[in-house]
Amino acid sequence: MTERTDARAADASGGRPGSSSPREGQTFGGESLAVRFASLVKLPHTLFALPFAGMGAVLASYQFPHAITLGAILWIVIAFTAARFAAMAFNRIVDRRLDALNPRTRARELPSGRLTVRQAVIGVLAAAALFVFAAWQLNPLCGMLAPLALGWVFFYSYTKRFTALSHHVLGSALGIAPVGAYLAISATWTDPWYALVVLAAGVTFWVAGFDVIYAVQDIAFDRSQRLHSLAAKLGPAHALTVARLFHLLALGLFFALWALQLFPVGWIYLGGIGVAVFLLAYEHWVVRDAARGALDLRRIDRAFFHANVAVSISLLLFTLTDRLLTVAPSLIAVPPP
């Protein structure tokens, strides 16, 4: 998916030769076409939501265990990666003029000229086509929903121009990942119907929380360009308070999956929530000085990338472990003589 405020400035020596702007975090050195495209879409950021796609597949396996195949897993990974590539590259195309004005982002591939708009458009079209193809390989329901999913993630790129709820649109775009993976395995909606809604809402508020934190670094620029974000609207201190509330709500929604038995997860799943509590608390601790204007981009990056990747991976691993332990007894049981 796409992130408007999605990386820190790295050391200036890592920037493009001849550029006065430093290279952002989670980008790559080198000038090959593949490297430039990987940097354009911040390929490491795939780790934010891909584990949630895996989590959706694991949750589907409780009711549809025989639908979990190597082929299905492969097409889920391809579909998600292609969709995120298309959405992120589209966002870069839409924002290229704003990126050129922002000192933090002017070294990106399009404003710096390392990639042309034509190259980026070709990349978007190729990735979108691959996503739709992969979705049809999974099942007809995923194939029919694929264009709607693409339309929604593309829509995000325009939202910061008219609403401070752009953080939630971004969050819901990433929230599609576990829903899509669940449907890829099940080919049908959950019962109760709101189970997937609660899961997607948890991802939405988790993403909205860390996106608000990242918007703090662009408050002055957003205000000068009349762009909408909760950070620009509320100021850093109140924005960080709102981000904490969003993360508390996300944790509550993830907890509700167990408490309401929306999916048959057990106690081990709760361990993943416990780890997420610790990681999100750490994330807010490292950016605490931003509330009084003492912004350290290295701290922001650490909170944004490392902590949140750890959140999504932890929830996947604990959910998967919980699921495997439910099937282990039947695998090792010895039949009576």
Buried (B, 14 or more C-beta within 10 A) or exposed (E): BBBBBBBBBBEEEBBBEEBEBBBBBBBBEEEEEEBBBBBBBBBBBBBBBBBBBBBBBBBBBBBBEEBBEEEBBEBBBBBBBBBBBBBBBBBBBBBBEBBBEBEBBBBBBBBBEBBEEEBBEEBBEBBBEBBBBBBBBBBEBBBEBBEEBBEBBBEBBBBBBEEBBBBBBBBBBBBBBBBBBBBBBBBEBBEEEEBBBBBBBBBBBBBBBBBBBBBBBBBEBBBEBEBBBBBBBBBBEEBBBBBBEBBBBBBBBBBBBBEEEBBEBBEBBBBBBEBBBEBBEBBBEBBEEBBEEEBBBEBBBBBBBBBBBBBBBBBBBBBBBBBEEBEEEEEEEEEEE
